[in-house]
Each structure stands twice: as structure tokens, then as C-alpha cells.
Amino acid sequence: MAILIKGGYVKPVSGPDIPKGDVLVDHGKIVAVGAKVKAPSKCRTIDAQGLIVTPGLVEAHCHVGIHGEASRWEGNDINEFSNPVTPHLRAIDGFRPDDEGVAHALAAGVTTALVGPGSANVIGGTFAAVKLHGADVDSMVLRNPVAMKVAFGENPKGCYGQSGHKAPVTRMAVAGLLRETLFKARKYKADIAEAEKEGKPRPFDIQMEAMLPVIDGEIPLKAHAHRADDILTALRIADEFGVKITLDHCTDGALIVDRLAKEGRPCLVGPSFGSKTKQELAHKSFETAGILDKAGVDVCIITDAPVIPLEYLPLCAGLAVKAGMKEESAWRAITLNPARVAGIADRVGSLEPGKDADIVLFEGDPLREIAARPRLVMVDGRVVFTS
């Protein structure tokens, strides 16, 4: 049965707000959005008067469901400390749909998240885009793989160099290991082509197979980089090999804003809430997202959950607004921008006909009011949470 969400303050994100608008949903998809939508005779109506109607929120970088709530090593599956180069690992093989953090995020209006490995390894494995409602990860996957996690700076240095002098000990070694793997992947692709040309058996290397989508430009490197020099090293390597890249965390982004604007790579800013727990976070600030946005950079705001619980994604966007970011930019940073970065903007991130009916009805403005909360959350046209 079709559902008409009627009379709410509709925020499509992809276009102007509709102060008193309707959204028509049918067969799990958005059918129409407008000031007055004609609905079929047999239609369920949801009264949204006094509520803000938005697309489901999208998190661009987190570890929810992989680093379990209320657990230690038992539920922590984000970092494989046995080897600094593990591109063949996949987030979906460690994702637990019934983790408490997943349910809390969904109840807060976060309906899609990019989840993946942590930053212990130079190359950690692949991220996946998943809906946060479902009984098993295979039915929740929106796109897999969506990116290849790589890490620069203190984390890989600390996890390996500080424990027995195993590489990488230095930032030079971090870059060297990534370059070596990209060179190997490029040669592996050439070897496959040569074998096929000569009618010989195709070579097989599971790590190199995982790197082929990066070399072919199908998915980006997802670069954990806080410090300005690490950010620039990540860009240097991406340019050297002609691969796509996103700059995740980007703590020092405001220090090199002109260069980042010129490069035109997406910057995924955060987690910005909390104390500065290490040297790389010396310039951590909620101002960074707004500074980059004003310079024309495509910005996403991230929680890096469980660093910040994923349910507080809208709070982080609100704090960015408080620090100077334009409000509409902050909305895009937690909806349409991350959807575009992940290559899933045809499905989620805005209220547009043809997209998945992932919709949130907020009681209060979550970017302005600490007490704002969802009255209703819908995923694929099904109501999955009410309060």
C-alpha cells in the first residue's frame, strides 16, 4: 500500500525546502515530493504536521557493527594486527547486524553507513555501504566494496614500529608499503592481460585481486590522514598512480585549505567531538568542516563510530554549524555528500522520486535542538522505528 507523508516541513536536500509539503511512497521507493502531492485512493496517510521530513542520514566513515558495543577483544574486529598490508579483508565478514550501536543509530535517523576496517594497517581492507536495518549483512548491503581503507601517520607507525621494530617504523615506510602494493597491483593487472592474450592460465593472488578495483578506478582509496603532511602524501600517491581517493578525518584540512580546494578530493571531517588524545589531533576543531566547505570542497561530517556513537551524527553536524558552517551545507554533509562519495546517490541521500524511501520525521530540528529526536524512521518504505 502506498504511504503519503503529509503536511511536514520537507527538506529534500537536493533542492529547496518545502515548508508544508508531501512525500508519496510506494513499493519501497519515493514516488513524488512536492507542496501538494496527489495520492491514490487506497493510501495510508502519515500526518507530518509540525515535523521535519528529511532523507535518512548517511555516515561516510565508521566501524559500527564491527567494533561491538559493551565488548573488548571479543567484539572488536576492526583491526587485523598480524600484517600491515591486508587489502583482501572485507568489512562485511566482521559486521554484526544486531549490535546495539546499529539499533541506536537507526533510532536516531541514520539509515545508511559506510563501515569498514580501522587504521592499524597501511592497507586495511574494504569498506561497504550498508542499510542499518536488517537481519543479516548480505540483505543490508547497498554497495560492496565501496572503498579500500589505507592509513597514514601515527596509527600504523604505533601498531607496528613501536612493537618490535616491524615496518612501518616511519612515515616513509607507510608510504613505501602503499606504493609497493600499488606497483604490484598495476603489474598484476598487466600480467593478467598478458596471460589472457597468450592463452595462458590467469595468475591469482587474493591480495592483488582486492586491489584491482582501486587500480581500475572503481573504488577510491579511503585515506585515514590527520596531519597536513600525511594528507599531502596521500594526495601525492593517488596522483602518482592515477587512483581515486577520499581524505578521511582531515584534521589539519584548514591549514592547507587552498591546496585541498585545488585538488578537488572529498574530505570526510571528524570525529571532532572530544579531547585531543594524540599529537595528530592538535588542530582538531568543529570549524574545519565549514572552512573547507566555504572553499568549495565536498565535505562529509563523520563520527568514526564508536569514537563518537553513530547516533550523534546530527549533533556533530549541529556543532559544525555552531562553529560557522552553513546549515544547508551541514545537512548535505550528513546526507547527499556521503551518498555521492560512496557512489550510492542514485539510491539514498535526498528525497527525490525514484530513490529508496529512507525517510526520517524529526520532532524538532536535530541541528539546532539537543532534544530533537525522530518521531518515525522509514527504510525502503517500511516503518522501522517510532517513538
C-alpha positions in Angstrom: 0.0 0.0 0.0 1.2 3.5 -0.8 2.0 5.9 2.0 1.5 9.6 1.9 3.6 11.6 4.4 1.6 14.8 4.6 2.0 18.4 5.7 5.5 18.3 7.1 8.4 20.7 6.7 10.1 18.8 3.8 13.8 19.0 3.4 14.7 17.3 0.1 18.4 18.4 0.5 18.8 18.2 -3.3 16.5 21.2 -3.7 14.8 24.0 -1.8 12.9 23.2 1.4 9.1 22.8 1.2 7.6 24.4 4.3 4.4 22.5 4.0 4.9 19.5 1.7 4.1 15.9 1.0 6.1 12.8 0.2 4.5 9.9 -1.6 6.0 6.4 -1.1 5.1 3.2 -2.9 6.8 -0.2 -3.2 9.8 1.0 -1.2 10.5 4.0 -3.4 9.8 7.7 -3.3 7.2 8.4 -6.0 6.6 12.2 -5.6 7.8 15.1 -3.5 6.0 18.5 -3.5 3.9 21.2 -2.0 0.7 19.1 -2.7 1.1 15.6 -3.9 -1.9 13.7 -5.4 -2.2 10.3 -3.7 -4.0 7.1 -4.8 -7.4 6.4 -3.3 -6.1 3.5 -1.3 -3.3 5.1 0.6 -2.1 5.2 4.2 -1.6 8.8 5.4 1.0 9.8 8.0 0.4 13.3 9.4 3.7 15.1 9.5 2.4 18.5 10.5 4.9 20.2 12.8 7.6 17.7 11.9 10.7 18.0 9.7 10.8 15.4 7.0 14.3 14.5 5.8 16.1 11.8 4.0 17.7 9.1 6.1 21.1 10.3 7.4 24.2 8.8 5.8 27.5 8.2 7.7 30.6 8.3 5.5 33.1 6.6 7.8 32.5 4.4 10.8 33.0 1.0 12.4 29.6 0.4 13.8 28.7 -3.3 13.9 32.4 -4.3 13.5 33.6 -2.8 16.9 30.8 -4.1 19.1 29.3 -2.2 22.0 29.9 -3.5 25.5 32.8 -5.7 24.4 36.6 -5.8 24.5 38.6 -8.0 22.1 35.6 -10.4 21.7 33.6 -8.0 19.6 36.4 -5.8 18.2 37.0 -6.9 14.6 38.2 -3.7 13.0 42.0 -4.2 13.0 44.0 -7.2 11.9 47.3 -6.6 13.6 49.1 -9.6 12.0 50.2 -7.8 8.9 50.3 -4.1 7.9 49.1 -4.9 4.3 45.7 -6.7 4.2 43.7 -5.5 1.3 41.8 -8.8 1.0 39.9 -8.3 4.3 36.2 -7.2 4.0 34.0 -5.3 6.4 31.0 -7.5 5.7 32.8 -10.5 7.2 33.1 -8.8 10.6 29.7 -6.9 10.6 27.2 -7.8 13.3 23.7 -6.5 12.4 22.3 -7.0 15.9 25.0 -4.9 17.6 23.4 -2.3 19.9 25.2 0.6 18.1 23.4 -0.3 14.9 20.0 -0.1 16.5 20.8 3.2 18.3 22.0 4.8 15.1 18.8 3.7 13.3 16.6 5.1 16.0 18.5 8.4 15.6 17.7 8.6 11.9 20.9 7.2 10.5 19.7 4.7 7.9 22.9 4.1 5.8 26.6 3.8 6.9 29.9 3.2 5.3 31.5 0.6 7.6 35.0 -0.9 7.4 38.4 -1.7 8.9 40.3 0.6 11.2 43.6 2.4 10.8 46.1 0.0 12.3 47.3 -1.3 8.9 48.7 0.7 6.0 46.1 -1.1 3.9 43.3 -2.5 6.0 40.7 -3.9 3.6 37.4 -2.8 2.0 34.5 -0.7 3.3 30.9 -1.5 2.5 27.8 0.7 2.4 25.0 -0.9 4.4 21.5 -0.1 5.4 21.2 -0.1 9.2 18.1 -2.3 9.2 18.1 -6.0 8.5 18.6 -9.4 10.0 21.8 -10.3 8.0 24.5 -8.2 6.4 24.0 -9.7 2.9 20.5 -8.3 2.8 21.7 -4.9 4.2 24.5 -4.3 1.7 23.9 -1.3 -0.6 27.2 -1.5 -2.3 30.3 -3.6 -1.6 33.1 -2.8 -1.9 32.8 0.9 -1.7 36.4 1.9 -0.8 39.8 0.5 0.2 41.0 1.6 3.6 44.5 2.9 3.8 46.1 4.7 6.8 48.9 7.2 7.3 50.6 8.6 10.3 50.6 7.6 14.0 48.3 4.6 13.9 50.3 2.2 11.6 53.6 3.6 13.0 52.4 2.9 16.5 50.8 -0.5 15.9 53.9 -1.9 14.2 57.0 0.3 14.6 56.6 0.6 18.4 56.3 -3.2 18.9 59.4 -4.9 17.8 60.6 -2.6 15.1 58.4 -4.2 12.4 57.7 -2.0 9.4 56.3 0.6 9.2 58.5 2.4 11.8 58.4 5.7 9.9 56.0 7.7 7.7 58.4 6.9 4.9 57.8 3.2 5.4 54.0 3.8 5.4 54.2 5.5 2.1 56.6 2.9 0.8 54.4 -0.1 1.7 51.4 1.5 0.0 53.4 2.4 -3.1 54.9 -1.1 -3.3 51.4 -2.6 -3.2 50.0 -0.3 -5.8 53.0 -1.1 -8.1 52.4 -4.8 -7.6 48.7 -4.4 -8.3 49.4 -2.5 -11.5 51.9 -5.2 -12.6 49.3 -7.9 -11.6 46.8 -6.3 -13.9 49.3 -6.3 -16.8 50.2 -9.9 -16.1 46.5 -10.9 -16.3 46.2 -9.1 -19.6 49.4 -10.8 -21.0 48.2 -14.2 -19.8 44.8 -13.8 -21.5 46.5 -12.6 -24.7 48.8 -15.6 -24.8 46.1 -18.1 -23.8 47.9 -19.0 -20.6 46.3 -19.6 -17.1 45.4 -16.5 -15.3 47.6 -15.6 -12.3 45.9 -15.4 -8.9 46.8 -13.5 -5.8 44.0 -12.8 -3.3 45.5 -9.5 -2.1 46.1 -8.3 -5.6 42.6 -9.3 -6.7 41.3 -7.0 -3.9 43.4 -4.1 -5.2 42.2 -4.4 -8.8 39.0 -2.2 -8.3 41.4 0.5 -6.9 43.7 0.3 -9.9 40.7 0.2 -12.3 39.1 3.3 -10.7 36.0 1.5 -9.5 36.6 2.4 -5.8 38.8 5.0 -4.1 41.5 4.7 -1.5 39.9 5.7 1.8 42.8 7.5 3.4 43.0 7.9 7.2 45.1 11.1 7.4 45.1 13.7 10.2 48.2 15.8 9.8 48.8 18.1 6.8 51.9 16.2 5.7 50.1 12.9 5.8 47.2 14.4 3.8 49.6 15.7 1.1 51.4 12.3 1.0 48.1 10.6 0.4 47.3 13.0 -2.5 50.8 12.6 -3.9 50.5 8.8 -4.1 46.9 9.0 -5.5 48.2 11.3 -8.3 51.2 9.2 -8.9 49.1 6.1 -9.6 46.1 7.8 -11.0 43.6 6.4 -8.5 40.7 7.9 -6.7 40.9 8.9 -3.0 38.9 10.4 -0.2 40.6 12.2 2.7 39.2 10.9 5.9 39.5 12.8 9.2 41.4 15.6 7.5 42.1 17.2 10.9 44.6 19.7 9.5 42.5 20.5 6.5 42.1 24.1 7.4 45.9 24.6 7.3 46.0 23.6 3.7 42.6 24.6 2.5 43.7 26.3 -0.7 45.6 23.1 -1.8 42.6 20.9 -0.9 40.2 23.1 -2.9 42.5 22.9 -5.9 42.8 19.1 -5.6 39.0 18.7 -5.5 39.0 15.5 -3.5 36.2 14.8 -0.9 37.1 15.5 2.7 35.4 13.5 5.4 35.9 15.6 8.5 35.8 14.2 12.1 35.5 12.9 14.7 35.6 16.4 16.0 34.0 15.9 19.4 36.1 15.1 22.4 39.6 15.8 23.7 42.8 15.9 21.7 44.1 12.4 22.6 47.2 12.4 20.4 49.6 14.7 18.6 47.9 14.4 15.3 44.7 16.0 16.7 46.4 19.2 17.8 44.3 21.2 15.3 41.0 19.3 15.8 38.1 21.7 15.5 34.5 21.9 14.5 35.4 24.9 12.4 37.3 22.7 9.9 34.2 21.4 8.0 32.9 24.9 7.4 36.2 26.3 6.3 36.6 23.5 3.7 33.0 23.9 2.6 33.4 27.6 2.0 36.4 26.9 -0.1 34.3 24.7 -2.4 35.5 21.3 -1.0 33.0 18.4 -0.9 32.7 17.8 2.8 31.2 15.0 4.8 30.9 15.0 8.6 31.8 11.7 10.2 31.6 10.2 13.7 34.2 7.4 13.2 31.8 5.4 15.5 32.4 4.1 18.0 34.8 7.0 18.7 31.6 9.1 18.7 28.5 6.9 18.9 26.8 7.0 15.5 23.5 8.2 16.9 25.2 11.6 17.5 25.9 12.2 13.8 23.3 15.1 13.6 24.7 16.6 16.8 28.2 16.7 15.1 26.6 18.5 12.2 24.9 20.9 14.5 28.2 21.7 16.3 29.8 22.4 12.9 27.0 24.9 12.2 27.7 26.5 15.6 31.3 26.8 14.6 30.5 28.6 11.3 29.4 26.0 8.7 26.3 26.9 6.6 23.3 25.0 7.9 22.4 23.6 4.4 26.0 22.6 3.9 25.9 20.7 7.2 22.7 18.9 6.1 24.4 17.8 2.8 27.4 16.7 4.8 25.4 14.0 6.5 23.1 13.0 3.6 23.7 13.7 0.0 27.5 14.3 0.1 28.4 11.0 1.7 25.9 9.2 -0.7 27.8 10.7 -3.6 31.2 9.9 -2.2 30.0 6.3 -1.8 28.5 6.1 -5.3 25.0 5.4 -3.9 23.4 8.8 -4.5 21.0 7.1 -7.0 19.5 5.3 -4.0 19.9 7.4 -0.9 20.9 10.9 0.4 17.9 13.0 -0.7 14.2 13.0 -1.1 13.7 12.5 -4.9 11.4 10.4 -7.0 12.9 7.0 -7.8 15.2 6.9 -4.7 14.8 4.4 -1.8 12.1 5.5 0.7 14.6 6.1 3.6 12.9 8.9 5.4 13.0 10.4 8.9 10.3 12.5 10.6 12.1 14.7 13.2 10.3 16.3 16.2 12.5 19.4 16.4 15.5 20.4 14.3 18.4 18.0 15.1 21.0 20.5 14.0 19.6 23.2 16.3 18.0 21.4 19.3 19.7 18.9 21.5 16.4 17.4 22.5 15.3 16.9 18.8 14.5 13.2 18.0 12.9 11.2 15.3 9.2 10.5 15.6 9.4 7.9 12.8 12.2 6.3 10.7 11.5 4.5 7.4 13.8 2.3 5.5 12.9 1.1 2.0 9.3 2.3 2.6 8.9 0.3 5.8 8.4 2.0 9.2 11.3 0.5 11.3 11.2 2.9 14.3 8.6 5.0 16.0 8.6 7.0 19.3 
